[in-house]
């Protein structure tokens, strides 16, 4: 399966999580402080990091050398906390406590990407999405997106003008994870809009239809 690195000071909870993940077939290493992060990260080269301590600081260290997927765990799930974590470079967020089954679903959503046609490029106005290289440009300017931000944008761009429900997004973008909250989707859209130079109150590409979902359209 996958090689995972867990960074969390809650040793009893981490020990239980490591045991459950190992039973599910994953190779797991755990460290309890931020100081042990980089030696473990460099020596083990994990497929994914689960981060539950000093999140912003550790994210900055990791993002300085790698784009490895990171799932951040935090006891607080208020909007600004989650937005700050996504802004620092996390790929996914979950509130503590998190079960091994839910974590595995999130790992598969991040690492189990389908094969894409090498010539498959999506365009909406001046927005170009190359699904083979997983790159995005807007007005020829590259956007630095996380894996889930890219998948969210690509899913919407496959259906220009179509309103996609939040439930459909959890099924098709987060795949197999039944505990994705609306808060998580709202934060992803908030950060994605900011990177695209727009906002919910002044949208250009991403338009929310209250009570229904979100759609992508070319700016007029």
C-alpha positions as CSV (number, residue, x, y, z in Angstrom):
1,X,0.0,0.0,0.0
2,X,1.5,3.4,1.0
3,X,4.3,4.6,3.1
4,X,3.0,7.2,5.6
5,X,4.7,9.5,8.1
6,X,2.6,10.7,11.1
7,X,3.7,13.7,13.1
8,X,1.6,14.2,16.3
9,X,2.4,14.8,20.0
10,X,-0.7,12.7,21.0
11,X,1.3,9.5,21.5
12,X,-1.5,7.2,22.6
13,X,-3.8,8.2,19.8
14,X,-0.9,8.0,17.3
15,X,0.1,4.6,18.5
16,X,-3.5,3.3,18.0
17,X,-3.7,4.9,14.5
18,X,-0.3,3.4,13.5
19,X,-1.5,0.0,14.6
20,X,-4.8,0.3,12.7
21,X,-3.1,1.6,9.5
22,X,-0.6,-1.2,9.6
23,X,-3.4,-3.7,9.8
24,X,-4.9,-2.1,6.7
25,X,-1.6,-2.8,4.9
26,X,0.2,0.6,5.2
27,X,3.8,1.1,6.3
28,X,3.7,3.8,9.0
29,X,6.3,5.7,10.9
30,X,5.4,8.2,13.7
31,X,7.3,11.1,15.3
32,X,5.9,13.1,18.2
33,X,7.6,16.5,17.7
34,X,8.3,18.9,14.9
35,X,12.1,18.5,15.5
36,X,11.9,14.9,14.3
37,X,10.1,15.7,11.2
38,X,12.8,16.5,8.7
39,X,15.2,13.6,9.6
40,X,12.3,11.2,9.3
41,X,11.0,12.8,6.2
42,X,14.4,12.7,4.4
43,X,15.3,9.2,5.5
44,X,11.9,7.5,4.9
45,X,10.7,9.5,1.8
46,X,7.0,8.9,2.7
47,X,4.2,8.9,0.1
48,X,2.1,11.1,2.3
49,X,2.4,13.0,5.6
50,X,-0.2,13.2,8.3
51,X,0.5,16.3,10.3
52,X,-1.0,17.0,13.8
53,X,1.6,19.3,15.5
54,X,3.0,22.8,14.7
55,X,1.2,22.6,11.4
56,X,2.0,25.9,9.7
57,X,5.7,25.7,10.7
58,X,6.1,22.1,9.6
59,X,4.2,22.7,6.4
60,X,6.7,25.5,5.5
61,X,9.6,23.1,6.2
62,X,8.1,20.4,4.0
63,X,7.0,22.7,1.2
64,X,10.5,24.1,1.1
65,X,11.8,20.7,-0.3
66,X,8.8,18.7,-1.5
67,X,5.3,18.7,-2.8
68,X,4.4,15.4,-1.0
69,X,0.7,15.3,-0.1
70,X,0.0,16.4,3.5
71,X,-3.2,15.8,5.5
72,X,-3.4,18.1,8.5
73,X,-5.3,17.2,11.7
74,X,-6.4,19.8,14.1
75,X,-8.9,20.0,17.0
76,X,-10.1,23.4,15.7
77,X,-12.1,23.4,12.4
78,X,-13.0,27.1,12.3
79,X,-12.9,28.7,8.9
80,X,-9.9,30.9,9.3
81,X,-7.8,28.1,11.0
82,X,-8.5,25.8,8.1
83,X,-8.0,28.5,5.5
84,X,-4.6,29.3,7.0
85,X,-3.6,25.7,6.8
86,X,-4.6,25.4,3.2
87,X,-2.8,28.7,2.5
88,X,0.4,27.2,4.1
89,X,0.2,24.2,1.7
90,X,-1.8,21.4,3.2
91,X,-3.6,19.2,0.7
92,X,-6.4,18.1,3.0
93,X,-7.7,18.9,6.5
94,X,-9.6,16.8,9.0
95,X,-10.8,17.5,12.6
96,X,-9.5,15.3,15.4
97,X,-10.1,12.5,16.2
98,X,-9.8,10.7,12.8
99,X,-10.3,7.0,12.3
100,X,-7.9,4.8,10.4
101,X,-10.6,4.0,7.9
102,X,-11.3,7.7,7.2
103,X,-7.6,8.5,7.0
104,X,-7.2,5.6,4.5
105,X,-10.0,7.0,2.4
106,X,-8.4,10.4,2.4
107,X,-5.0,8.9,1.5
108,X,-6.6,7.1,-1.5
109,X,-8.3,10.3,-2.6
110,X,-4.9,12.1,-2.7
111,X,-2.7,9.3,-4.0
112,X,-5.0,7.1,-6.0
113,X,-5.4,9.4,-9.0
114,X,-6.7,7.9,-12.2
115,X,-4.6,7.8,-15.4
116,X,-5.4,10.7,-17.7
117,X,-5.0,11.2,-21.4
118,X,-1.7,13.0,-22.1
119,X,-3.4,15.3,-24.6
120,X,-6.3,16.2,-22.3
121,X,-6.4,20.0,-21.8
122,X,-9.4,21.8,-20.5
123,X,-10.1,25.4,-21.2
124,X,-12.6,27.9,-19.8
125,X,-12.0,31.4,-21.0
126,X,-8.3,32.2,-20.3
127,X,-8.1,29.3,-17.8
128,X,-6.1,26.3,-19.1
129,X,-6.0,23.0,-17.2
130,X,-3.5,20.4,-18.4
131,X,-4.6,17.2,-16.7
132,X,-1.6,15.2,-17.9
133,X,1.0,17.5,-16.3
134,X,-1.4,18.7,-13.6
135,X,-0.7,22.3,-14.3
136,X,-3.0,25.3,-14.5
137,X,-2.5,28.7,-16.1
138,X,-4.8,31.7,-16.1
139,X,-3.9,34.5,-18.6
140,X,-0.7,32.5,-19.2
141,X,0.2,32.9,-15.5
142,X,0.8,29.5,-13.7
143,X,-1.2,28.8,-10.5
144,X,0.3,26.9,-7.6
145,X,-2.5,24.5,-6.6
146,X,-2.6,21.6,-4.2
147,X,-3.7,18.2,-5.5
148,X,-7.3,18.6,-4.3
149,X,-7.5,22.2,-5.5
150,X,-6.4,21.0,-8.9
151,X,-8.9,18.1,-8.9
152,X,-11.7,20.4,-7.7
153,X,-11.0,22.9,-10.5
154,X,-10.7,20.2,-13.2
155,X,-13.9,18.5,-12.1
156,X,-15.8,21.8,-12.5
157,X,-14.0,22.7,-15.8
158,X,-15.2,19.4,-17.3
159,X,-18.7,20.7,-16.8
160,X,-18.6,24.4,-17.7
161,X,-21.8,26.2,-16.9
162,X,-23.2,23.2,-15.0
163,X,-24.0,23.7,-11.3
164,X,-22.3,20.9,-9.4
165,X,-23.7,20.1,-5.9
166,X,-21.4,20.0,-2.9
167,X,-22.4,16.3,-2.4
168,X,-21.2,15.5,-6.0
169,X,-17.9,17.2,-5.2
170,X,-17.4,15.0,-2.1
171,X,-18.1,11.9,-4.2
172,X,-16.0,12.7,-7.3
173,X,-13.2,14.9,-5.9
174,X,-12.6,13.6,-2.4
175,X,-13.7,10.0,-3.4
176,X,-14.5,7.4,-0.8
177,X,-14.2,9.8,2.1
178,X,-17.7,10.1,3.7
179,X,-16.7,12.6,6.4
180,X,-15.8,15.5,4.2
181,X,-17.6,18.5,5.6
182,X,-19.1,21.4,3.8
183,X,-16.6,23.6,5.7
184,X,-13.8,21.8,4.0
185,X,-15.3,22.4,0.5
186,X,-16.0,26.1,1.4
187,X,-12.4,26.5,2.5
188,X,-11.0,24.9,-0.7
189,X,-13.2,27.2,-2.8
190,X,-12.1,30.2,-0.7
191,X,-8.4,29.5,-1.2
192,X,-8.9,28.5,-4.9
193,X,-10.7,31.8,-5.6
194,X,-8.0,33.8,-3.9
195,X,-5.3,32.1,-6.0
196,X,-7.4,32.8,-9.1
197,X,-7.7,36.5,-8.2
198,X,-11.4,36.5,-7.4
199,X,-13.7,36.2,-4.4
200,X,-17.2,34.8,-3.6
201,X,-18.5,38.4,-3.6
202,X,-16.7,39.3,-6.9
203,X,-16.6,36.0,-8.8
204,X,-15.1,35.7,-12.3
205,X,-14.9,32.0,-13.0
206,X,-16.3,30.3,-9.9
207,X,-19.9,31.1,-9.1
208,X,-21.8,29.7,-6.0
209,X,-25.5,29.1,-6.5
210,X,-26.8,29.4,-2.9
211,X,-28.4,26.1,-1.7
212,X,-27.5,24.3,-4.9
213,X,-23.8,24.2,-5.6
214,X,-21.0,25.8,-7.6
215,X,-20.3,26.2,-11.3
216,X,-17.5,27.5,-13.5
217,X,-18.0,29.8,-16.4
218,X,-15.8,32.0,-18.6
219,X,-15.8,35.7,-17.5
220,X,-17.8,38.0,-19.7
